[in-house]
Each structure stands twice: as C-alpha cells, then as structure tokens.
Amino acid sequence: MKLRIPKILLRETVSMALDNVRSNKFRSFLTVLGIVIGVTAAIVVASILTGMRQSIVAIIEEYGTNNIYAFHLTTGPRVNSDRAERLRKPLTVADADAIKAQAGAVEDLAVCAPNVGFTGGSFDDNISYQGRNYRWGNTQGVTPNYETIVNMTIREGRFITESDEDQRRNVMVIGVNAADALFPGQQNNIAGTEVRMGGLNFEIVGVLEKRKSGFFGENEEDNAVLIPLRTAQKVAPGRGWLLFVIRARSGQLPEALAQSEDILRRRRNVKFGDTNNFDVKTADNFVTQFDSIFAMIGLVAIAISSLGLLVGGIGVMNIMLVSVTERTAEIGIRKALGARRRDITNQFLFEAMTLTFLGGMLGVVLAIGISKLIMFLFPSLPASIPMWAVTAGVTVSTGVGLIFGVWPARKAARLDPIECLRYE
C-alpha cells in the first residue's frame, strides 16, 4: 500500500494542475506567451540552420570528399582579409606540376583560373547570342581533367579536351542557367552553337547537367562558363589567379594534404614556424567553417529566445504568486486535512511546470507549422526540423516552470493553516 501512495499523490497533483490551467485558459495563455515565442523562435532558427548545413554538406559531398583545394588567398566564408594577404603571389602551373610529380598520395590535380571576367578586368565575359545576353556567367578557365575531379555530368555535347587546351581553342561548356538564358525553352541542340564573348567567337561544345544538391536551390555550377585554361590565359593574361583542385588517392587524404602543403611551403619559401602564405583546405575544413558561422547565428537565436523564456518565467512566477493569494483558503483546508509542506510545494511546482510544459508544446507546434510554411512558400530555402531542438525546447520550457515556480511554491508551503482558514 505504501508503494502506491506516491503514484496516487502524483496523479492527483498533476490532475489538479491541469484543472487549474483549464479553469484559467486565457490567463494561462498570456502567462506563457513569452515561452511560446522563445521556443518557436529557437526551433525555427535551428530548423533553417540545420537545413542549410545539410545542403552545404550535400554540395561538398557531390563535388568530392576526397578533394583538396589550394589557393593563394583564404578560401571559404570570411569577413575580410588583411593587406598582406591581398599582396600574396598567386599559385602557378609550375606549382601544380610539382605537386603532381612529388606528392605520392595525390592521384590527380586540376587547375582552375577563377573569375576570368571579373569586374575591372580587361576581358568582358558577357555572352551574347541573337540579341540575348548572359551577364551572370562565372567564367573560369579549367584543365580537361576538371570534369572528373569535381564529378561533373554533361547533359549535352562534351567537355573540354586536351586538344582544346593545347591549341587554346575558343570553346566553352556552360551551365543550365546560361543555357536557359541564351536558348529559352530549348533543351537540345545547343552544343555546336557559336556565341560572342569578350569580342571573340566561342563555340559551345557542352552543357552541364544541373547538380542534384544546391544552396537555396542554386549551385554555382548552374552559372558556370568553362573555357580551356590556356584560352583563359590568352584572353585575360592580366588575371593570373589559379586554384588547384587536388584529388587524393583513396584513403590517403591526410597524407595528400600534408604533402601538398609541404611542397607549396618549399616552393613559396615559407620559413619554418611561419604561417602559410597560401590556403589548403579539405571538404571537412569547409564544413567546419560553416559550422562556426552557424554556431554564432545559433548563439544569437538562443539569446533572443532566452529573453522570451525569461519574460515567460517572470510571468509564470507572478501568476503563481497571484494563485497562492487566491487559493489561500484552499491551502489552509488542505493543511488542516493533513497535507504536508512538501505536498503543497509539489502541487504549486507541478502547476508551474505544467503551465510552461504546455507553453513549450504550443511553441513546438507553432515552430513546426512555421517551418513547413517556409518550406512551402520558399522551396529553395532549406529547412529541416531537428529532433534535438524539439526535445530541448520542451525540456527548457519545463525547466523554466521549475525554476520560477520555486518561490511561489515555497511561499504557499510556509503559510500558517490557521491564518489561511481565517483568510477571506
């Protein structure tokens, strides 16, 4: 019989807490409104950040998890760069040849000349065809092996060949956005068409297949305009920037990274103990960079939601103090019938926790609904509701009720039963 008493008391306490919430529905809702807003904001932000991270990871995996990226400037997301970094010497084709010849863990290496038609350059990479223009091309000069190293798929035609590279031919492979802009409504027979770019005639020899993964529905490859590396150096000799995409042998990514870094340090005369005057990163490094950015955004979201939880907690404490005053006679009767201080404390604590628990659940429901609505209205905006955020939201909201319900519960437990019975 003794073992069943706690269960009965707990059941009765929870039942009384729910009855009290039901009897004051509107007041209870207003009390936990801050908690609802805080939990909703935290889960919505967490769902968007989680979806964005999944999109980034999918993009990187599609390009190849065994790849290493080398550039003379810092790659990846960053706020700014110092003057010393901007004055660094670009990498050279000779550097690429040295890595391929000396790094045993490197399987292959592609060289890319990014942003050939960047703003302010001498080469205008606007593409025109029959009165239509495409000005958003991410024009790059690449070596023929670039296709296989970054796992490209050709929708029509072919990729750049060694012959194109050696003879510096004016040929290009374009992304789906360029194809749609220049050939609206046309899905086939684009390869072989001659267009104008930078005052020169170029032949489109291939059209890229759209990547499965993308960020906000877009992938930088959708805007790509790829020309042979030597052609890029011919039409825009002043650019000179080179990016290396290094593919490591299977299972030898750390060795390939270390060897490539060591070769570049020696070739660029970096002294022992000095930091690199170039940047080498793997796919994991890019994910780590984005994680640090998402963590900062997450902290801001947590700070904002914490304000809502704090306001909600103060509201709960205030309403529970009012409830203690309103139910003074009830407390006196319960004590006269044998209720202990612990029983009164548990009753009011459970009422506070029930109130904030329901607020947290309402916040979770609203967050899921808002996330689904965002995904419906903006399909390109990635959102994925993580279970840990839902669990944390409900747990934290319940904990707020526990913390802010202590004072009212203790105040109720300490009331004198005789004074309570006299209270009117």
N, C-alpha and C positions, 0 to 999 in steps of 0.2 A: 504493500500500500504506500509506503514511504517513497518508493521509486516513481510512483505515478503523480505525486503532488507537484513536482516541478513542471511536468508536461501540462497538467491542468492549469496551473497558475500562468504559464507562458501563453497557453492558448487563450485564456481569459484576458490576459493583459493585451495581447495583440488584437483580440476582438474589441476590447474597449477602445483601443487606439483607433481602429478603423471606424468604429461608431462615432467617435468624436470628430474625425475628419469628415465623415459623411454628413454629420449634423451642421457643419460649417463649411460647405463646399467652396463658396466664393471666397470667403476669408482665407481658407487654406490655400486656394489657388494663388491669390495675391501674395500670400506669405512666401511661397516657394517660387515665385516668378523669376527672381534673380538666379535661383539654382537652375531653373529650366533654361534660361538664356545662356548661362555659363556652360552647362553640359552640352547644349545644342551647338554653341559656337566651337567648343573644343572638338567635338566629334566631326562636325562638318569640315573644319580645317584639317583634321587628321585624315579624313577620307580623301580630300583633294591631294594632300601631300603624299599619301600612300599611293594613290593612282598615278601621280606624276613620277614617283620613284619607280614604279613598276614599268611605266612607259620608257623611262630612261634606261633601265636595265635591259628591257627587251630590245631597244635600239642597239645598245652596245653589244649584246649577245649576237644580234643579227649581223653586225659588222665583223664579229670575230673576237672571241675572248682570249685568243692566243696571240693577239697583236700588240705591238709596242709602238707608241707614237713619239717621234723625236722632232723637236722644233727649236729654233734658237730663242724664241720667246716662251713665256709661261703659257701653257695651254689650259683649257678648261675654264670654268666660271671664276671670275675675279673682279675686284672693284676697280683697281688701277694698277699701273706699273711705274716704276721709277725711271729716271732718265738714263741711268747706267744700263738698264735692261733694254731700253729702246735703241741704245747705241751698239748692241751686240752684233757681231758679224753673223750673217746668215750661214746656214749649213750649205755644203757644196756637193756636187755629184761625186767628187773625189772622196768625200767623207762616206758617202753611201757605198762606193766601191770598196773602200777599206773595211767597212763592217761586213759586207758580203764575203770578202776574201779572208778575213781574220777571225770572225766570230763563228765558231763551230756549232753553236747552239741555234744559229739563225738559219732558217730554211729558205727564206726569200725576203726581198726588200723592194718596195715600190716607192718611187719618188713622185711627189706631187708639188706643183707650183700653184699655191692657192691664190685666189682673188687676183687673177691676171688683169682684169679690167677694173681695178679698184678706183674709187673716186680720186681724182687728181692725177691719175696716170695718163700716159700718152696714148694708150690703146682703149678705144671705146668699144665695150663688149655688147652694145645694143645690137640685137639680131632683128633684121627686117626681111619680110617676105610678102610680096604682093600687097603692100600698103599696111600690113600688120607688123607690129613691133613687140619685142620681148625685152624689157629693160631690167628684169629682176634675175637674170642669169648669174649663177655662182660659177663663173668661168674659171676652170682650172686646167693646168697642163699636167698630164699624167703619163707614166710609162705604161706599156701594154699589159704588164702583169698586175696592174692596179685592180683590174676587174676581179681576178681570182682571189687576191689577198683580202679584199673587203667584201667578198661574197655578193657581187652584183649579178643581176639577172637581166638579160637582154630581151625586150619584148619583140623587137623587130630589127632586122639587119644584123650588124656585127659590132664588135668592139674595135678599138684602135689596135693596129697590128705593128709588128716590128718594122715592116716596110714603111708604114705611115710615119713611124718615129724616125727611121734613118733618113728618109727623104724629106722630112719636115713638111708633110702634106697638109693642106688646109682642109682637114676633115674634122668632124665633131660628132659626139654622141650626146644626146640631150635627154633631160628628164621629162616626166609626164606633164609638168606644168608648162614647160616650154613648148612641148608638142601641142597641148591644148590651146595655147595662146596663138601659135603660128598656124595651126591647122585645126580650127574649131570643128568639132563633130567628125573629124577624120581619125580613125583608129589604125588604118593600114596604109601602105604605100607612101610612107613618109621618108623612109630610107632611100637615098639616091637623089633627094631634092637639094637644089643649090640655093643657099641663102647668103645674105650680106652681113658681115660683122667687121667692125673696125675699118670700113672702106675696102675690105677684101671679100672675095668669093670663098665660101666654105661649103663643102658637101656634107650633108647629114648622112652618116653611114649607119647609125643605130639609134634606137630609142630604148631607154631603160624601163624595166618593169617597176611599178610602184612598190616600195617596201611595204611589208605587212605591218611593221611597227612604225609609230610616229609620235611626235610630241605635239599635242593639240591638233592632231590629225595631219600634221605636216612632218615631212622628213627633208633634211637639207638636200638630199639627193633628188627630190622632186624638182628642184630648181637648177639642177646641175647642167652645166655645159662643159663637156670634157673634150679637150683637144690634145694632140701629142705634146709631150714635154718640150721637145726641141722646137716645135712650132710656136709654143708659148714663149720660149726664149728668143725666138726670131721676131715675133710681132710685138713683144713687150720686153725688150732687153734690159730696161731700167728697173724692173721689179726685183728679180733676183732672189726672192724668198723661196725656200724649199722645205717641205715637210716630208719626213720619212715615215712610212708605214712598214714596220718590221714584223714579219711572221716568224715566231719561234717554232722550233721543232716540237713535236708532241711531247708533253711532259717536261720541257726544258725552258719554260717561260722565265723563271728566276735567273737561270744561267744566261739566257739570251739578253735579258735586261742588264745584268752585271757586265757582260762582255761588251755590249753596245755602248754603255756608259763609259767604260774604261777606255775604249778606242777613241771615243769623241773627246774625252778629257785629255788624252795624249795628243791628239791632233790639234786641239784648240789651246794647248799649252796651259792647262789649268794646273796650278801648283798643288802639291799635297796639302790637304787641310782646307783649301779654298772651296767655296761653293761652286757648283757648276755654272758655266755661262751659257747654258742651254737647258732644255727641258726634255725629260724622257718619262713617259707615263704608260701604264698598262690600263686595261679596261677597269680593273678594280680601283685604281687611283682616281679615275673619273667618278666612279660611283661614290667613293669616299668624299670627294669634293662636294658633290651634290648633297650627300648626307649631312655634311657640316652646314650647308646653307639651309636645308630643310630643318635641321635642329634649331637654328636661330629663329626661323619663322615659327616653329613649334613652341619655342620659349615665349615668344611674343603672344601667341594664341593662348598659352597657358596663363600668362599674366593677365590677359583680358578676361578669360573665363574665371580666373581666381577672384577678380573683383566682383563678378556676378555671384559666385559662391559665397563670398564674404557678405555681400548685401543680403543674400538669401539667408545665410546663417544668422545674421543680426535680426532679420525679420522673424525667423523661427524662434529665437530666444525671446524676442519681445512678445510674440503672440503666446508663447508658452507661459511667460510671466503673467500675462492677462488671464490666461486659462487657469492658472493657480489661484488668482484672486477670485475669479468667477466660481470656482469649484471648491472654495474653502469649506463650505458646509459638507460637501461630499467627502472631502478628505477627513474631516472630523468624524463623520459617521463610519468611514472605513477603519479609522484608527480605533474607534470605540468598539468595533466588532472584532478587533484583534489584528488588524493589518500592521505589519512592522514597517520601520523606516525604509528598509530595503524594498519592500513591496511597493510603497508609494514612489520611491526613486525609480524603480524599474518601470512602473506604469507611465510616468511622465517621460522617461528616456525613450521608451518604446513609441510613445506618441510622437515625439520629435523625430525619431528615426523613421517611423512610418511615413510621416509627412514629407521628409526630404527624399526618402526612397521613391515615393510616388512622383515627386518632382523630377528626380533623376530619370525615372522610366518615361515620363512625359517628354523630357528633353531628348532621350534616346529616340523615341518615336518620331519626334519633330525632325531630328537630325537625319534620320534615315529617309524621311519623306523629302526633306530639302535636297539631300544628296541625289536621290532618284530624280527629282525635278531638274536639278542642274544637269545631270547626265542626259535627260530627255530633251531639254531646251538647247543644251550645248554639247552635242555628241563628241566634239573634238576635245572637250575639257575632261581629262581623265579623273575619275573618282572611284575609289574602292573603299568600302566601309570596313575598317579593321576590327576584328572581334575584341582585341585588347583595349581599344578606345571605348567600346560599349561597356565592357566589364569595368574599366577604370572609372567611367562616368557614373555608373550606378554605385560603385563602391565608395567613391569620393563623396558623392551626394549623401549617401547614408552616413558616412563618417562625419559630415558636417552637422547632421542632426544629432549625432552622439556628442560631439564636442560642444555645440552651442545649447544642447539640452541639459547639460550637467547642472548649471547654476539654477535654472527653474526647478529641476527635479530635486536638488538638494534643499532648496527653499521650501518646497512642498513637504518634503520628508521631515523637516525640522519644526513644522507648525505644531503648536500645542493643541491637542484634541479638544480640550475644554473651551479654549478661545475660539476654535473653529466652529464648535456647536453653537456658540453664542453669536457667531457672525451672521449678519443679515445683509 
